[in-house]
Amino acid sequence: MTDPVIRTLDESSAHLFDTMPDPLGFREKHRRTRYRPDWQRIALRDGRTVARAAWWGRPEDAEPLLINWFDVDEGEEEAGAELLRSAPWEPGELELDLPAGWRDDPRLRAAAEARTAAARLAGYTPFVERFLYRWTPDRGLPERPGRLVFTAEPDDTVFYDLLRRINSATLDAHARRAVERGGVDRAAQEDLDVFRWFPSPRQWWQIARTPTGEAVGIHIPARNPSGPCVGFIGVVPDRRGHGYAYDLLAECTHFLAERGAECIAAATDQGNVPMAAHFATAGYPVVRERVTCWADGGAGAG
């Protein structure tokens, strides 16, 4: 068997990316995603594509942010690992977006495990599993409880201070990792950086308060390069236990729907049971699951 040939694509060869089977439905998942051909790489063996990966970011980004499409043929885990290891960008986050309930189907489970095995060979470690949601108007708008007052806030330091409080006790794995590596200041700054990265208006950011003016939390209605999304939902620790995260989610959904959203994407860690319950109540079905991996020394490293 010949050694694999690793190739970065261009406009003339971009079609080669679509020459592999797609048992995990990545093509349907990413049909709204626009990829730069030069951020797509394939591994060829005897002229046949046996592994592929696509790096993703905004069109204006100088380098990709993460890998969100990674495929390997059965028995080609080492070729897939070499495809990742030889990439010219810093290793970081890798997302495998899988069909909901994939563990219950032996064929899907084997395909997912092959890709995870290849990622491990390249130095990536599974980090957290998430539920991916997609609200559409046919689900109906969630009822607004009417307990909170939502207002815009132009001062970033107000958001920063609230994010420090929210991340001091959080179920979110990414935020906890940031806290472990740099404290609540780092976690808050990383969240703000993500908010600013969204191409949606800064004026959309909102703070939730009680009618007497006490801060309860933050919700960030947003758009990412693929469309409208729930950018962030967070409740400060001393206001938890009252279901306020649902209030924030309902308001975020109304906010985006009122601005013409025909679908709204969202996600939460599978271990965040309360937030997953709020998504179900608000009419957000689970459409995919995500296994997030991180490369040693990559994204999130100190």
N, C-alpha and C positions, 0 to 999 in steps of 0.2 A: 504494500500500500504506500502510495506516494505521500510526502509531507504536504500539509495544507498550504495553500497560497493565500495570504491575507491581503485584501485589497480595499482601499478607500474609494468610494464611488464618486462620480461626477455626473453632469447632466446626461452625457452620452451612455453611461453605464448604469444609471439609477434603476432601470427596469430589472436588473439582476436581483435587486432586493426582494422582489415579489416571486422568486422562482422556488421558494421552499413551501412545504405544507404548513398549514396554520391551525393545528389542533386546538390551541388555546384561544383562538378568536382575537388575536392581537389586531388584525387588520380592521375588524369591525370596531374594536375599542378605539382605535386611533384614526378612524376615517375623517375626523375633523382636525386632526393634527397635521400641520405642515412641517415637513422635515427638509433640512438642507441636505442635498446629496453628499456634500463633502463632510457631513457629520454622520454618514451611514457607512458601515464597514461590513464586509462579508469574508467568510473563509471558504475557499474553493478546494475541493479535492477531486482530481481527475476531471476538472471542468464542471463539477457539480457543486452548487452552493450547499454547504453542510452546517453553516452557522451564520448568524447575522445579528447586528446590533445597531440601534439608532440612538444617537445622543440628541438631547432636546434643549431648547432655550428660546428666548424671544428672537425675532429676526434681527434686532439691533445688538444682540449680545455678541461680544467678541469671541467667547468660548461657550461651549454648551454647559448647562447646569447639572445635568444628570443623564443617566441611561434609562429610557422608559420603554424599550423594546429589545428583547434579547431572546433569540431562538437557537436551539441546537438540534440536529438530527440525533436519533437514537444511536448511542455508541460514539458520538462525536464530542463528548464533553471536553476533551483536551483541546480540540480545535477551537471550541467556543472559548475556553479559558485563554488560549493564546490570542484570540481576537481581542479580548478585553485587555490582557497584559500589555499588548503592543500598541495600544491606542496612544496618540500623541498628547492627550489631555490628562490633567491630574485625576487620579482615581477618586471617586466620591460615592455618590448614592446611585443605586440601581433599583428600579422598580419593576416588579413582575405583576402585571394586572391580570388576574386569573378569573375564570368564570365563577360565579357564586356557587358554593357547595362543591368545589372542585375535588375536595378530599373524598367525596362519596362516590366518585366515578373513577374506577381503576385506570382507565386510559388517560384521563386528564391528570390524575395524581402522578402517574409515571412520567408524563410529559413535563409537569411542573418540577418534579424532583430531579429530572435530568438537567434542567436549566439551573436549578439551585446548586446542583453538584458542580456544574461547570463554573458557576460564579465563585463557589468556594475554592476551586482550584486556582482561580485568578486572584484570590485574596479577599474576596467579599464574604461577609458574615451576615446571615439573616438577623435582622434587628427588631422589626415589629411587623405585625399583620394588621391590616386596616380593612374596614368596610367602605366601599365606594357607593355613593348614592346619586340618584338623578331624579329631581322633581320635574314634573311636566304639568301644564294647566289642567289636564284631565283628572289629576289627583285632587284638585280643589285647593283653595288657599287655606292654610291652617288658621284656626280661630285665634284672634289676638286677645289675650286675657285682660289687657287694659290696666295692668297693675303698675306699669313703669312708664316713665317719660323718656323719650329718645331724642337726643339733640346732637347736632354736629359740634365739633370742638376743634378749632384751628391750631391749638397749642399742642405740639407733639410731646412736650414734657408731661402733660396730663395723661396721655396714653402710656407713656413710658412708666410713670409711677404706678398706674393701674396694672400694667403688664408685670411689673415686679411683684406686686401683691398676688396676682393670679398665678404666676409661675412659682411662687414660694410653696405651693401645695397643689400639684397638678397630676393628672393621670396621663397626660400626653407624653409619649416616649421621647419624641424629639426635644420637647422643652426640658424634660428631666435630664436628658443627655447634655444639653447646653448648660443647665444648672450645675451638673456634676463637673463640667470642664471649665466653667468660668463664673459660676454664681448666678443669682437672679438678674444681675445687671446684663450679663452676656445674653441670657435667654430673652430678656426684654428687648435688647438691641436687635437680636436676630429676628424677632417677630416684627419689629418696626421695619427692618430691611425688607422683609417679605411684603409687608403692606405697601411700601414705596415701590416695590418691583412691579406690582400689579399695574397694568395700563389703565385701569379705571380711575375716575377722579378722586383726588384726595378729600374732597368735600363729602364723599360718601361715608367716611368713617364716622361712627356714632358711639356715644356713651349712653348707657341706660342708668337712670336714677329713679329713686322712689319719688313720690309726689312731694316729699319734704326736702328733696335735693340731695339725698345721700347716694353716693355712687354704688351701683350694683355690679356693673360689668361693661363689656365692650362687644359690639358686633361690627364686622367689616363686610358689607356687601361689596362684591368685587367682580371684575372680569379678568380672567387669565387669557392667554392667547387663543384658547379653544372656546371661550364663551363665558357666560355668567356663572359665578360660583359663590358659595359661602366661604369667604376668606378666613374668618376667625369668629369663634364664639367663646367668650370667657367670662366667668363670674368670680368675683373676689371671694376669698375663703370664708369671711365672716357672714356672707350672704347666701351661702350654699345650703342645700337641704330644703329649699322652698320651690324647686322646679323652675327657677328663673331662667335657666339655660333654654328652656322651651320658649319662654317669652321672647328672648333674643332671637332665636331661630325663626319664630313666626314673623317677627318684625323684619328680619333680614329677607325672608321669602317675599313678603308683601312689597318691600322696598324694590327688589329686583323685578318682580312681576309688574309693578307699576311703571317700570322703565322699559317694558317690552320683552322681558326675558321669556323665551319659549321653552327653555329648560334651564335648570340650575343644578350644577354639580356640587358635590360635597363629599367629605370623608371624615372618619373618626377611627381611632384605634379600637380594635376589637376588645381590648381590655377596659375601655371606657364604657362600661355597661350603662351608666345613667344617660350619657349623651346618645348612645345608640338607641335607647328607648325613646328619647325625645325626637330623634329623626323618624322613627316609626310612627309616633303619634302625629307628627307634622305632615305625614304623607310622602315621605321620602323612601322609596323602595331600594333595597340593596341590588345593584346591577352588576357589580364585580367585587372581587376581593383583591387586596394588594399585599404582596410580600415585599417589604423593603429591606434591602441589604446595604451594608456600608463596607467600603474597603478600608483595611487597616491603614491608618495614616491619611485617609481621605477626608471627605466632608465631615465637619464637626471636630476635627483633630485640633489639639491645642497648639 
